Every structure is written in C-alpha cells, then in structure tokens.
C-alpha cells in the first residue's frame, strides 16, 4: 500500500506542476527534483516522461509526438476511450517506442508494421 500512496502523491505533484503552465509562453520542459519532465498536451490529455537532466529533451518531445501519431494511426483517430478500454494495446505501442526508459524506435511505419504483426498473432 505505501507504494500506491507514493504513486498517487507523485502523480499529484506532476499534475500540479504541469497543468497550470501556459502553453503559449512556457516550454514543454520543467525541472522536477533532480530530473526533467518533458510533456506535450494533446486536447485535454498530457503525455509526460521524466528524463535524466542530461538527456536530450527535444528527442523525448519528438518521441512523445511519435507515440501519439502511432496511437492515432493504430486506433484510426484515437480518443480517450481507446486509451482506457484498450490499455494493453497502448502499453504494447509504448513498448515498441520506448525500451527501459530509452527511445527504442523512431520510425512510425516500423512501429505500425510490428503492431500489425502482433495483431495477426492474436
């Protein structure tokens, strides 16, 4: 149970840090403890990654964009319900783009081809 409380507290901290930021005048990078949070907002959803302070923020910003593009192509115009009810597929897409916290694949077509192959296995 303590681990769950820590997750909830951490999620709340990140939300309070990111949600009020002005998208027009502030960057998509914010210092958080000893790391950086890189985030991007799409409609009402925030996609966030926490990266080492020495990592390339722009690479992760583009990786978030790639992730959202793949979601959109895979679900054919993704919506929040797709993310909620097909979370296992979202995790599969996430696993194709990121591996052990590092950017694994940068080609949208390669990721979609792998996902198509996985769909055929089911």
C-alpha positions as CSV (number, residue, x, y, z in Angstrom):
1,X,0.0,0.0,0.0
2,X,2.8,2.5,0.7
3,X,4.0,2.1,-3.0
4,X,0.5,3.0,-4.2
5,X,0.4,6.1,-1.9
6,X,3.8,7.2,-3.3
7,X,2.4,6.8,-6.9
8,X,-0.6,8.9,-6.1
9,X,1.4,11.6,-4.4
10,X,3.9,11.7,-7.3
11,X,1.1,11.9,-9.9
12,X,-0.4,14.8,-8.0
13,X,2.9,16.6,-7.8
14,X,3.5,16.3,-11.5
15,X,-0.1,17.4,-12.3
16,X,0.2,20.5,-10.1
17,X,3.5,21.4,-11.8
18,X,2.3,21.0,-15.4
19,X,-1.4,21.7,-15.6
20,X,-1.3,25.4,-14.8
21,X,1.6,26.1,-17.3
22,X,0.8,28.5,-20.1
23,X,1.3,26.6,-23.4
24,X,1.9,29.7,-25.4
25,X,4.7,31.2,-23.3
26,X,6.3,28.4,-21.4
27,X,8.4,25.5,-22.7
28,X,7.4,21.8,-22.6
29,X,10.3,21.1,-20.2
30,X,10.2,21.6,-16.5
31,X,12.7,20.8,-13.7
32,X,11.4,18.2,-11.3
33,X,13.6,17.2,-8.3
34,X,16.9,16.0,-9.9
35,X,15.3,15.3,-13.3
36,X,13.3,16.9,-16.0
37,X,9.7,16.3,-17.1
38,X,9.1,16.6,-20.8
39,X,5.4,16.8,-21.7
40,X,3.1,17.6,-24.5
41,X,-0.6,18.4,-24.4
42,X,-3.0,16.9,-27.0
43,X,-6.5,18.2,-26.5
44,X,-7.2,17.6,-22.8
45,X,-4.5,14.9,-22.3
46,X,-1.0,15.4,-21.1
47,X,1.7,12.9,-22.2
48,X,4.6,13.2,-19.8
49,X,8.0,11.5,-19.5
50,X,10.5,12.0,-16.7
51,X,14.1,12.1,-18.1
52,X,17.5,12.5,-16.7
53,X,18.7,16.1,-16.5
54,X,21.4,15.3,-19.1
55,X,19.1,13.7,-21.7
56,X,18.1,15.4,-24.9
57,X,14.7,17.0,-24.2
58,X,13.9,17.6,-27.8
59,X,14.4,13.9,-28.6
60,X,11.9,12.9,-26.0
61,X,9.4,15.6,-27.1
62,X,9.6,14.1,-30.6
63,X,9.2,10.6,-29.2
64,X,6.0,11.7,-27.4
65,X,4.8,13.1,-30.7
66,X,5.7,9.8,-32.5
67,X,3.8,7.9,-29.7
68,X,0.7,9.9,-30.2
69,X,0.9,9.7,-34.1
70,X,1.2,5.9,-33.8
71,X,-1.8,5.8,-31.4
72,X,-3.8,7.9,-33.8
73,X,-2.9,5.6,-36.8
74,X,-3.4,2.4,-34.9
75,X,-6.8,3.3,-33.4
76,X,-7.8,5.3,-36.5
77,X,-8.4,8.6,-34.8
78,X,-7.7,7.8,-31.2
79,X,-9.8,9.0,-28.4
80,X,-9.7,8.8,-24.6
81,X,-11.9,5.7,-24.6
82,X,-9.4,3.8,-26.8
83,X,-6.7,4.6,-24.2
84,X,-9.0,3.4,-21.3
85,X,-10.5,0.3,-22.8
86,X,-7.5,-0.9,-24.9
87,X,-4.8,0.0,-22.4
88,X,-3.0,-3.3,-23.1
89,X,-2.6,-2.2,-26.7
90,X,-1.4,1.2,-25.6
91,X,1.2,-0.5,-23.5
92,X,2.3,-2.6,-26.5
93,X,2.7,0.6,-28.5
94,X,4.6,2.2,-25.6
95,X,6.9,-0.9,-25.5
96,X,7.6,-0.5,-29.2
97,X,8.6,3.1,-28.9
98,X,10.5,3.0,-25.6
99,X,12.6,0.3,-24.1
100,X,13.9,0.6,-20.5
101,X,13.2,4.3,-20.5
102,X,15.2,5.0,-23.6
103,X,13.9,5.8,-27.1
104,X,13.9,2.5,-29.0
105,X,12.2,3.2,-32.3
106,X,11.8,6.4,-34.2
107,X,10.0,5.2,-37.3
108,X,6.2,5.3,-37.3
109,X,6.0,2.8,-40.1
110,X,8.2,0.3,-38.4
111,X,6.2,0.5,-35.2
112,X,2.9,0.1,-37.1
113,X,4.3,-2.9,-39.0
114,X,5.3,-4.6,-35.7
115,X,1.9,-3.9,-34.2
116,X,0.2,-5.3,-37.3
117,X,2.3,-8.4,-36.9
118,X,1.3,-8.7,-33.2
119,X,-2.3,-8.3,-34.1
120,X,-2.1,-11.2,-36.6
121,X,-0.7,-13.4,-33.8
122,X,-3.8,-12.9,-31.7
